[in-house]
Amino acid sequence: MDQNHIIGKNLHALRQKLGFTQDQVAEFLGINREEISYYENGKRSMPSALLSKTANLYGVDEYDFFEENMDLMNLNLALAFRAESLKPADLEQIAKFKKIVRNYLGMKTLFENESAGS
């Protein structure tokens, strides 16, 4: 399976797991729904800026989209929720919050590793 298809499969699976529609994600990213479909079907390569913004919305790291076996993905979906009736402004706030949490968790891990090595 090529990289576009792997990324597309993961984009689709995570979007469905979180309960987002293609329309919601497209509006959040500022693109049309058809582009989301192309990305999820592996017909087009998703630009890195959009991949980064999508990762923030889904609460995952960008490299998680490249994982071939989703069973092996080390995803933190603790912040997952069903995204029913959300407005684009809501999605923007959710993405910002998830990015802050991921950054915090990353810093916490670094601090704990540094403390353990002292």
ZADO-1210 file (C-alpha; in nm, 4 decimals, padded with zeros to 6 digits):
<atoms>
<atom x="00.0000" y="00.0000" z="00.0000" code="MET" pos="1"/>
<atom x="00.1453" y="00.3400" z="-00.0936" code="ASP" pos="2"/>
<atom x="00.1831" y="00.6294" z="00.1476" code="GLN" pos="3"/>
<atom x="-00.1206" y="00.8241" z="00.0216" code="ASN" pos="4"/>
<atom x="-00.3438" y="00.5200" z="00.0763" code="HIS" pos="5"/>
<atom x="-00.2043" y="00.4566" z="00.4253" code="ILE" pos="6"/>
<atom x="-00.2577" y="00.8191" z="00.5256" code="ILE" pos="7"/>
<atom x="-00.6020" y="00.8191" z="00.3654" code="GLY" pos="8"/>
<atom x="-00.7086" y="00.5018" z="00.5457" code="LYS" pos="9"/>
<atom x="-00.5990" y="00.6510" z="00.8792" code="ASN" pos="10"/>
<atom x="-00.7621" y="00.9877" z="00.8092" code="LEU" pos="11"/>
<atom x="-01.0887" y="00.8115" z="00.7327" code="HIS" pos="12"/>
<atom x="-01.0744" y="00.5742" z="01.0294" code="ALA" pos="13"/>
<atom x="-00.9946" y="00.8482" z="01.2808" code="LEU" pos="14"/>
<atom x="-01.2544" y="01.0854" z="01.1410" code="ARG" pos="15"/>
<atom x="-01.5206" y="00.8184" z="01.1747" code="GLN" pos="16"/>
<atom x="-01.4004" y="00.7132" z="01.5194" code="LYS" pos="17"/>
<atom x="-01.4341" y="01.0728" z="01.6379" code="LEU" pos="18"/>
<atom x="-01.7709" y="01.1194" z="01.4701" code="GLY" pos="19"/>
<atom x="-01.6756" y="01.4032" z="01.2361" code="PHE" pos="20"/>
<atom x="-01.8326" y="01.4350" z="00.8935" code="THR" pos="21"/>
<atom x="-01.6291" y="01.5116" z="00.5844" code="GLN" pos="22"/>
<atom x="-01.8156" y="01.8414" z="00.5627" code="ASP" pos="23"/>
<atom x="-01.7138" y="01.9397" z="00.9171" code="GLN" pos="24"/>
<atom x="-01.3473" y="01.8561" z="00.8598" code="VAL" pos="25"/>
<atom x="-01.3453" y="02.0294" z="00.5209" code="ALA" pos="26"/>
<atom x="-01.4959" y="02.3467" z="00.6655" code="GLU" pos="27"/>
<atom x="-01.2462" y="02.3395" z="00.9534" code="PHE" pos="28"/>
<atom x="-00.9572" y="02.3041" z="00.7070" code="LEU" pos="29"/>
<atom x="-01.0986" y="02.5654" z="00.4687" code="GLY" pos="30"/>
<atom x="-01.1282" y="02.3252" z="00.1749" code="ILE" pos="31"/>
<atom x="-01.4192" y="02.1548" z="00.0009" code="ASN" pos="32"/>
<atom x="-01.5590" y="01.8151" z="00.0984" code="ARG" pos="33"/>
<atom x="-01.4435" y="01.6550" z="-00.2263" code="GLU" pos="34"/>
<atom x="-01.0812" y="01.7199" z="-00.1302" code="GLU" pos="35"/>
<atom x="-01.1330" y="01.5341" z="00.1974" code="ILE" pos="36"/>
<atom x="-01.2692" y="01.2434" z="-00.0029" code="SER" pos="37"/>
<atom x="-00.9639" y="01.2470" z="-00.2327" code="TYR" pos="38"/>
<atom x="-00.7290" y="01.2472" z="00.0663" code="TYR" pos="39"/>
<atom x="-00.9163" y="00.9681" z="00.2453" code="GLU" pos="40"/>
<atom x="-00.9221" y="00.7543" z="-00.0695" code="ASN" pos="41"/>
<atom x="-00.5488" y="00.8056" z="-00.1241" code="GLY" pos="42"/>
<atom x="-00.6061" y="00.9717" z="-00.4604" code="LYS" pos="43"/>
<atom x="-00.4202" y="01.2863" z="-00.3558" code="ARG" pos="44"/>
<atom x="-00.1389" y="01.3661" z="-00.1190" code="SER" pos="45"/>
<atom x="-00.2535" y="01.5829" z="00.1712" code="MET" pos="46"/>
<atom x="-00.0337" y="01.8945" z="00.2137" code="PRO" pos="47"/>
<atom x="00.1655" y="01.8923" z="00.5367" code="SER" pos="48"/>
<atom x="-00.0036" y="02.2092" z="00.6674" code="ALA" pos="49"/>
<atom x="-00.3452" y="02.0435" z="00.6354" code="LEU" pos="50"/>
<atom x="-00.2135" y="01.7194" z="00.7833" code="LEU" pos="51"/>
<atom x="-00.0835" y="01.9134" z="01.0837" code="SER" pos="52"/>
<atom x="-00.4119" y="02.0980" z="01.1315" code="LYS" pos="53"/>
<atom x="-00.6053" y="01.7698" z="01.1026" code="THR" pos="54"/>
<atom x="-00.3763" y="01.6065" z="01.3593" code="ALA" pos="55"/>
<atom x="-00.4562" y="01.8885" z="01.6013" code="ASN" pos="56"/>
<atom x="-00.8290" y="01.8413" z="01.5484" code="LEU" pos="57"/>
<atom x="-00.8073" y="01.4634" z="01.5917" code="TYR" pos="58"/>
<atom x="-00.5745" y="01.4910" z="01.8928" code="GLY" pos="59"/>
<atom x="-00.2982" y="01.2769" z="01.7407" code="VAL" pos="60"/>
<atom x="00.0575" y="01.3290" z="01.6275" code="ASP" pos="61"/>
<atom x="00.1114" y="01.3777" z="01.2544" code="GLU" pos="62"/>
<atom x="00.3265" y="01.0654" z="01.2303" code="TYR" pos="63"/>
<atom x="00.0287" y="00.8563" z="01.3462" code="ASP" pos="64"/>
<atom x="-00.1250" y="00.9089" z="01.0015" code="PHE" pos="65"/>
<atom x="00.1714" y="00.7239" z="00.8472" code="PHE" pos="66"/>
<atom x="00.1247" y="00.4067" z="01.0563" code="GLU" pos="67"/>
<atom x="00.0407" y="00.1134" z="00.8306" code="GLU" pos="68"/>
<atom x="-00.1169" y="-00.0998" z="01.1025" code="ASN" pos="69"/>
<atom x="-00.3705" y="00.0981" z="01.3031" code="MET" pos="70"/>
<atom x="-00.3683" y="-00.1712" z="01.5722" code="ASP" pos="71"/>
<atom x="-00.0086" y="-00.0736" z="01.6477" code="LEU" pos="72"/>
<atom x="-00.0761" y="00.2981" z="01.6586" code="MET" pos="73"/>
<atom x="00.0046" y="00.4571" z="01.9910" code="ASN" pos="74"/>
<atom x="-00.2828" y="00.7036" z="01.9834" code="LEU" pos="75"/>
<atom x="-00.4047" y="00.8986" z="02.2784" code="ASN" pos="76"/>
<atom x="-00.7741" y="00.9290" z="02.2059" code="LEU" pos="77"/>
<atom x="-00.8617" y="01.0041" z="02.5669" code="ALA" pos="78"/>
<atom x="-00.9907" y="01.3376" z="02.4459" code="LEU" pos="79"/>
<atom x="-01.2105" y="01.1733" z="02.1845" code="ALA" pos="80"/>
<atom x="-01.5759" y="01.2589" z="02.1782" code="PHE" pos="81"/>
<atom x="-01.8658" y="01.2284" z="01.9410" code="ARG" pos="82"/>
<atom x="-01.8713" y="01.5417" z="01.7277" code="ALA" pos="83"/>
<atom x="-02.2387" y="01.5984" z="01.6729" code="GLU" pos="84"/>
<atom x="-02.3731" y="01.9451" z="01.5944" code="SER" pos="85"/>
<atom x="-02.0396" y="02.1237" z="01.6199" code="LEU" pos="86"/>
<atom x="-01.9793" y="02.4535" z="01.4473" code="LYS" pos="87"/>
<atom x="-01.6486" y="02.5407" z="01.2740" code="PRO" pos="88"/>
<atom x="-01.5561" y="02.7747" z="01.5620" code="ALA" pos="89"/>
<atom x="-01.6074" y="02.4831" z="01.8039" code="ASP" pos="90"/>
<atom x="-01.3738" y="02.2654" z="01.5973" code="LEU" pos="91"/>
<atom x="-01.1097" y="02.5392" z="01.5994" code="GLU" pos="92"/>
<atom x="-01.1218" y="02.5601" z="01.9805" code="GLN" pos="93"/>
<atom x="-01.1140" y="02.1802" z="02.0166" code="ILE" pos="94"/>
<atom x="-00.8078" y="02.1569" z="01.7917" code="ALA" pos="95"/>
<atom x="-00.6265" y="02.4279" z="01.9886" code="LYS" pos="96"/>
<atom x="-00.7083" y="02.2580" z="02.3181" code="PHE" pos="97"/>
<atom x="-00.5915" y="01.9169" z="02.1964" code="LYS" pos="98"/>
<atom x="-00.2660" y="02.0693" z="02.0725" code="LYS" pos="99"/>
<atom x="-00.2057" y="02.2250" z="02.4153" code="ILE" pos="100"/>
<atom x="-00.2753" y="01.8925" z="02.5878" code="VAL" pos="101"/>
<atom x="-00.0424" y="01.7008" z="02.3513" code="ARG" pos="102"/>
<atom x="00.2333" y="01.9580" z="02.4091" code="ASN" pos="103"/>
<atom x="00.1813" y="01.9367" z="02.7851" code="TYR" pos="104"/>
<atom x="00.1964" y="01.5575" z="02.7820" code="LEU" pos="105"/>
<atom x="00.5128" y="01.5686" z="02.5713" code="GLY" pos="106"/>
<atom x="00.6782" y="01.8146" z="02.8106" code="MET" pos="107"/>
<atom x="00.5689" y="01.6089" z="03.1102" code="LYS" pos="108"/>
<atom x="00.7277" y="01.2970" z="02.9605" code="THR" pos="109"/>
<atom x="01.0514" y="01.4832" z="02.8890" code="LEU" pos="110"/>
<atom x="01.0591" y="01.6192" z="03.2448" code="PHE" pos="111"/>
<atom x="00.9940" y="01.2755" z="03.3952" code="GLU" pos="112"/>
<atom x="01.2685" y="01.1197" z="03.1803" code="ASN" pos="113"/>
<atom x="01.5104" y="01.3947" z="03.2759" code="GLU" pos="114"/>
<atom x="01.4250" y="01.3554" z="03.6461" code="SER" pos="115"/>
<atom x="01.4708" y="00.9782" z="03.6269" code="ALA" pos="116"/>
<atom x="01.8144" y="01.0245" z="03.4669" code="GLY" pos="117"/>
<atom x="01.9379" y="01.2601" z="03.7425" code="SER" pos="118"/>
</atoms>
